[in-house]
Amino acid sequence: MAKRDYYEVLGLSREASPEEVKKAYRKMAIQYHPDKNPGDAQAEENFKEAAEAYEVLRDSNKRQQYDRFGHEGMRGSGGFSGAGMDFDPFDVFRSFMDGFGGFGDIFGGGGQRRSGPQRGNDLQIRMVLSLAEVASGVEKTLKIRRQEQCDACGGSGAKSPSDINTCSVCHGTGQVRQATRSILGQFVNVTACPNCKGEGQVVVKPCVSCQGAGRSKGEATVKVKIPAGVASGNYLTIRGEGDAGPKGGPHGDVIVFVEEKADDRFERHGDDILYTLPISLTQAVLGDEVAIPTLSGKAKLKIEPGTQSGRILRMRGRGIPHLNSHGKGDQLVKLNIWVPQKISKKTKALFEEIATQEEIFPPVKDHEA
C-alpha cells in the first residue's frame, strides 16, 4: 500500500504554518491515542501515521527535504519512510505534550527517548473540577488501574535469573545496524534488534505467574496537585505513574486532562467571572448597597441612583487567578431590573401616582416627537 502524503495525513495544505502543523497533530493524536481506543488497530495505525507526519513537518530541514524529494528523501535522513528507524510514536506524543499549551508539566523532566527495556504505556485520566476548585487550586487523590511489575520475577519475565540469555543476534547491545542507499548517498541506520526487541536479552523459560510479560494488573493511589487558574483543555503529566514496561521496563506517565463543570452562579470568561444580579425598580432609581456572592464569600456592591438595566459593574481582583502568574481576573456584575408580575392595590395606586410624573418616562427623541 502506497504511503500517504504527510500533508494529507494531517489534513493540511503545503503552505501550513508551524502552528497549524502543531494544532493538526494535537487533534489527531488525542483522537486516535490507543488508550482512548483500546483494541482498535486502525486508530493505532492513524496515531502512528500522524506522529510520523508531525515529526517530519515540524522540522524545517526535514520538511524542506520532504517537499523536494517526497518520501524517498526521508530514507536514512532521520525520517521513517521505510528506513527502519527506531521510531516510537508514544515518545513523539509525550515530547509534544511537554512543549504544547496546557499548563505544562508541574513535575519536571523531559520527553527524552530511553534506551533499554521498553517503556510502559501512558494513561489518560479526565478530571472534572468545580469553579471553586479552579479558583483556589486543589489536591486530588487518584486511584489508577495499571500494569504493575510482576512480584514473582521482579519484572524480568523469567522463571529464574539463569533463564535469561544474551541475545545471539545483537550480542547484548539491543541494536542492529543496516546500511541503506538513497539519492543523497549511503546512510547507516541503527534500529532495535528484532530478535530481542532492543532489550539485549532473551528469556528462555518465562515466569509462570506473568507468562513472561514481567508485569500484571494492579492498582495504585496517586496524589496530584492542580494549580489555581486552570481551564478545560489544560493537562498535566505525572511522571512514572503509568503502566510498568514489559520485562522490567520503566513506567509510563499519567496525563490528567482538566474538564471544568458549569457553575450555578457564575459564568467564566477567561479569568473573569460574570454574576447576574436582579434588582428592584426602587434600587435602580434610588440606589442601594447590597451583599453579593463572590468566589471568596460575600462582598458589598454599591448601586448608584439611576442605574440602567443591563449595566455591568466590575469588582477588580475577584475573579480567577492567572495561571502560573500573579494577579487575578475580575468579577463582572450584570444588573437586571426585576419587574413584579403581581402587585397589591396599594402598590398599584402608588405606581399610578408615579406614572403622572413626566420624569419617569424615557426621553423622547426629536424624530419621534
C-alpha positions in Angstrom: 0.0 0.0 0.0 1.4 3.4 -1.0 2.4 5.7 1.8 0.1 8.7 2.2 1.3 12.3 1.8 2.2 13.8 5.1 0.2 16.9 4.5 -2.8 14.7 3.6 -2.4 12.7 6.8 -2.7 15.9 8.9 -5.3 17.5 6.7 -3.1 20.5 5.8 -2.1 22.5 2.8 1.6 22.6 1.8 1.7 26.2 2.9 0.6 25.4 6.5 2.4 27.3 9.3 4.3 25.5 12.1 1.4 26.4 14.4 -1.1 24.8 12.1 1.0 21.7 12.0 1.0 21.5 15.8 -2.7 22.0 16.1 -3.5 19.4 13.5 -1.2 16.8 15.1 -2.6 17.5 18.6 -6.1 16.9 17.4 -5.3 13.6 15.7 -3.0 12.4 18.5 -5.7 12.8 21.1 -8.4 11.4 18.8 -6.6 8.3 17.9 -4.5 7.6 21.0 -4.5 3.8 21.7 -5.5 4.4 25.4 -8.6 6.2 24.1 -9.3 3.4 21.5 -8.3 0.1 23.1 -8.2 -2.8 20.7 -8.8 -0.5 17.6 -6.0 -1.4 15.2 -7.0 1.3 12.7 -6.9 4.0 15.4 -3.4 2.8 16.5 -2.3 3.0 12.8 -3.7 6.5 12.5 -1.9 7.5 15.7 1.4 6.3 14.3 0.9 7.8 10.9 0.1 11.2 12.5 3.2 11.1 14.6 5.4 10.2 11.6 3.9 13.1 9.6 4.4 15.5 12.5 8.0 14.6 13.1 8.9 15.4 9.6 6.8 18.6 9.0 7.7 20.2 12.4 11.4 20.1 11.5 12.2 22.8 8.9 15.1 20.9 7.4 13.2 17.6 7.1 10.2 19.4 5.7 12.3 21.2 3.1 13.8 17.8 2.1 10.4 16.2 2.0 8.9 19.0 -0.1 11.7 18.5 -2.6 12.1 14.7 -2.8 8.9 13.3 -1.1 9.1 10.1 0.9 12.2 9.0 -0.9 14.1 11.9 0.5 13.3 10.7 4.1 15.1 7.4 3.7 18.1 7.4 6.0 17.9 11.0 6.9 16.1 10.8 10.2 12.6 10.2 8.7 10.6 7.0 9.0 9.6 6.2 5.4 10.5 2.5 5.3 14.0 3.2 6.5 13.7 1.0 9.6 14.3 3.9 12.0 13.8 3.3 15.7 10.5 5.3 15.8 8.3 5.4 18.9 5.0 7.4 18.3 4.4 7.5 22.1 7.7 9.3 22.6 6.6 11.8 19.9 3.3 12.3 21.7 5.0 12.7 25.1 7.5 15.2 23.8 4.8 17.1 22.1 2.7 17.3 25.3 5.7 18.6 27.2 6.0 21.5 24.9 2.4 22.4 23.9 -0.1 24.7 25.6 -1.8 23.5 28.7 -0.2 24.4 31.9 2.7 22.2 31.3 4.3 19.5 33.4 4.5 20.5 37.1 6.7 17.6 38.0 9.6 18.5 35.7 11.5 16.0 33.5 11.7 15.8 29.7 10.4 13.6 26.9 13.8 12.1 26.1 13.9 8.7 24.5 15.0 5.9 26.9 17.3 3.1 25.9 17.0 -0.5 27.2 13.7 -2.1 28.2 10.5 -0.9 26.6 8.7 1.9 28.4 5.2 1.3 29.7 2.1 3.0 28.2 0.9 6.4 29.2 -2.5 6.6 30.8 -5.1 9.3 30.3 -7.4 10.5 33.0 -10.2 13.1 32.8 -10.6 15.2 36.0 -13.8 17.2 36.5 -13.3 20.3 38.6 -15.7 22.9 40.1 -15.2 26.6 39.6 -14.3 26.9 43.3 -11.6 24.2 42.9 -10.3 26.0 39.8 -10.2 29.3 41.7 -8.3 28.0 44.7 -6.3 25.1 43.3 -6.9 21.6 44.7 -5.1 18.4 45.6 -6.8 15.2 44.4 -6.1 11.6 45.2 -6.5 9.3 42.1 -6.9 5.5 42.0 -5.3 4.2 38.9 -5.6 0.8 37.4 -2.4 0.0 35.7 0.1 -2.7 34.8 2.5 -3.4 37.8 5.8 -5.1 37.9 5.4 -8.8 38.5 6.4 -9.7 42.1 7.3 -13.3 41.3 10.0 -12.5 38.8 10.8 -8.9 39.7 9.8 -7.7 36.3 12.3 -9.8 34.4 9.7 -12.1 32.8 12.0 -15.2 33.5 11.4 -18.1 35.8 14.8 -17.5 37.4 17.8 -15.3 36.7 19.6 -18.2 35.0 16.8 -18.4 32.4 17.9 -15.2 30.7 20.4 -15.4 27.9 22.3 -12.7 26.0 20.7 -12.1 22.5 22.6 -14.0 19.9 21.7 -11.5 17.1 22.8 -8.2 18.7 25.2 -9.8 21.3 23.5 -7.8 24.1 23.6 -4.4 22.5 19.9 -4.3 21.7 20.7 -2.7 18.3 21.5 -3.8 14.8 23.0 -1.6 12.0 21.7 -1.6 8.4 23.2 0.3 5.5 20.7 1.9 3.1 21.2 4.0 0.0 19.2 7.0 -1.2 19.6 9.8 -3.7 21.5 11.6 -1.0 24.0 8.8 -0.5 24.6 5.9 1.8 23.3 6.0 5.4 23.7 3.6 8.3 20.5 3.1 10.3 20.7 1.9 13.9 17.5 0.0 14.8 16.2 -2.1 17.7 17.2 -5.7 17.4 14.1 -7.7 16.0 15.1 -10.8 18.0 15.2 -9.3 21.5 13.2 -6.1 20.7 16.0 -3.9 21.8 16.4 -5.5 25.2 19.7 -7.3 24.5 18.5 -10.3 26.3 16.1 -13.3 25.6 14.0 -15.1 28.1 14.5 -18.9 27.8 12.0 -20.0 30.4 9.2 -17.5 31.1 7.8 -16.7 34.6 4.8 -18.9 35.4 2.9 -16.0 37.1 3.1 -13.4 34.4 3.8 -15.7 31.4 7.0 -13.8 30.6 5.5 -10.3 30.4 7.2 -9.2 33.6 4.0 -7.4 34.7 0.4 -8.0 35.9 -2.7 -5.9 36.5 -2.7 -3.8 39.6 -3.9 -0.6 41.2 -2.1 2.5 42.6 -3.0 5.6 44.5 -1.5 8.8 43.3 -1.8 12.4 44.6 -1.9 15.3 42.1 -1.9 19.0 42.9 -3.9 21.2 40.5 -2.7 24.8 40.5 -5.3 27.6 40.6 -6.4 29.1 37.3 -6.6 26.0 35.1 -9.3 25.6 32.4 -10.9 22.9 30.3 -8.3 21.5 27.9 -5.4 22.1 30.2 -3.4 19.0 31.2 -0.6 18.0 33.5 1.7 15.0 33.4 2.5 12.8 36.4 5.9 11.2 35.6 6.4 7.5 36.1 2.9 6.6 37.3 1.6 4.9 34.2 1.8 1.3 33.1 5.0 -0.6 34.0 7.0 -1.5 31.0 7.3 -5.2 29.9 10.2 -7.2 31.4 11.4 -4.6 33.8 10.8 -1.5 31.6 10.2 1.9 33.2 6.7 3.1 33.9 4.9 5.4 31.5 3.2 8.6 32.6 -0.3 9.6 33.6 -1.7 12.5 31.7 -4.5 14.3 33.5 -6.9 16.3 31.3 -8.9 19.0 33.1 -12.6 19.5 32.5 -14.4 22.4 34.2 -18.1 21.8 35.1 -20.6 24.7 34.8 -21.3 26.7 37.9 -24.8 27.6 39.2 -23.9 31.2 40.0 -21.1 32.3 37.8 -20.2 32.2 34.1 -16.4 32.1 33.3 -15.0 34.3 30.6 -11.2 33.7 30.6 -10.1 34.7 34.1 -13.1 37.0 34.6 -16.4 35.7 36.1 -19.9 37.1 35.4 -22.6 37.2 38.0 -26.2 38.4 37.1 -27.9 40.3 39.9 -31.6 41.1 39.8 -32.5 44.4 41.4 -35.8 46.1 42.1 -37.2 49.3 40.4 -36.6 51.2 43.6 -33.0 50.0 43.9 -32.3 51.1 40.3 -33.9 54.5 40.8 -32.7 55.4 44.4 -29.5 53.3 44.5 -28.6 50.8 47.2 -25.7 48.8 48.7 -26.2 45.0 48.5 -24.2 41.9 49.6 -23.5 39.6 46.7 -21.7 36.2 46.4 -18.1 36.1 45.2 -15.6 33.2 44.9 -14.3 34.1 48.4 -17.5 34.8 50.2 -19.9 37.7 50.4 -18.9 41.2 49.3 -20.7 44.6 49.3 -21.6 46.2 46.0 -22.8 49.8 45.6 -25.6 50.5 43.1 -25.7 54.1 42.1 -29.0 56.0 41.8 -30.4 56.0 38.2 -28.7 52.7 37.3 -30.0 51.3 33.9 -30.9 47.7 33.4 -28.1 45.7 31.7 -25.3 47.8 33.2 -22.2 45.8 34.1 -20.2 46.7 37.2 -16.6 45.5 37.7 -15.2 44.2 41.0 -11.5 44.1 40.4 -9.4 41.1 41.6 -12.5 39.0 42.4 -12.1 36.6 39.5 -9.9 33.5 38.7 -6.1 33.6 39.5 -3.9 34.0 36.4 -2.3 30.6 35.8 1.4 30.5 36.6 1.4 34.2 37.1 0.4 36.9 39.6 -2.9 38.6 40.0 -6.5 37.6 39.3 -9.2 38.4 36.9 -12.3 40.5 37.8 -15.9 39.7 38.8 -18.4 41.3 36.5 -21.9 42.0 37.9 -24.7 42.5 35.4 -27.7 44.3 36.8 -31.1 43.3 35.6 -34.1 45.2 36.8 -36.8 42.8 38.0 -40.4 43.8 37.3 -43.1 42.2 39.6 -45.9 40.5 37.8 -48.4 40.7 40.7 -48.8 43.8 43.0 -51.2 44.8 45.7 -53.9 47.5 45.3 -51.8 49.8 47.5 -48.7 49.3 45.4 -50.7 49.7 42.2 -52.0 53.1 43.5 -48.5 54.2 44.2 -47.3 53.3 40.7 -50.3 55.1 39.2 -49.4 58.2 41.1 -45.8 57.9 40.0 -47.0 57.5 36.4 -48.3 61.0 36.4 -44.7 62.3 36.7 -43.0 63.0 33.4 -39.5 62.4 34.7 -40.1 58.7 35.0 -40.5 58.3 31.2 -37.6 57.8 28.8 -36.7 61.0 26.9 -38.4 61.5 23.5 -36.1 61.7 20.5 -36.6 64.6 18.1 -37.7 62.4 15.2 -40.3 60.7 17.5 -41.9 64.0 18.6 
